[in-house]
Amino acid sequence: MPVLTFHLRHWMDRLKAEKNPFTQLTAGVIETANAVTRAYTRAVVERVGSALQAAPKLGLSRQTVASYLVSPSFS
């Protein structure tokens, strides 16, 4: 029984620690797909260093990536 208790506690701790934004949505924090795409693209560009390197990884043209960097995201 102690082993089962340990595993259940461990599993519950992992569930609490998970901060997946897509599983913890409330009506007030839902963003448009466009806003999420632009934010994700900006994050990828920051990670890899340039729009030129990010474009093939995202499957987008470098012009599209550059436009996402310039324009604001509206929700």
N, C-alpha and C positions, 0 to 999 in steps of 0.2 A: 504493500500500500504506500509506503513512503516514496518509492520510485515513481509511482503514478502521480502522486502529489507534486513531486519535483518537476516532472514533465509538464503537468498542467500549469504550474506556476510559470515555468520557463516559457511556455507557449503564450500565456496571457501577457507576460512582460514583453514578448516580441510584438504582440498585437498592439499594445499600448505605445510601444516605441515607434511603430510604423507611422510615418507622417506622409502618406501618399495623398497628394492634394486632390486626386480624382475620386478617392473614396470618402473624403471628409468634407464634401460640398454642402453648403447651405444656400438657400435662395439668394441671400445677399452677396455672395461671393462668386457667382457664376459669371464667367467672362465669355465674350463672343469667340468663335473659332478664329477669327481674324486676329484678335488681340492676343490669343494664346500662341498662334503661329508666329506673330511678330516678336513676342517676348522670347520664345524658344530660339528663334533665329538669332536674335541679339545675343543670347546666352552662348550659342554655339560659336558665333564670331568672336566673342570675348575669349572663349576657351581655346580656339585654334589660332587666333591672332589676326586673321584678315578675312574679308568677304570672299576673296579669291580662293582661299583654302576651304572655307565653309561651304561654298556653293555646291561642289560635287558631293560632299558628305550629306547635304540636305536634299540633293536631287533637284536643285533649283539653278537658274542662271545667275551669274554674278550680278547682273543688272537687277534682278528681282531681290536678291539679298541686299544689295546697296539701297534699293528703294525702301526696304523694311527698316534699314538703319536710319534713314533720313526722316521718314514720316512718323508721326505719333500714332500710338495705338489707341483706338477709341473703344470703350466698352459699352 
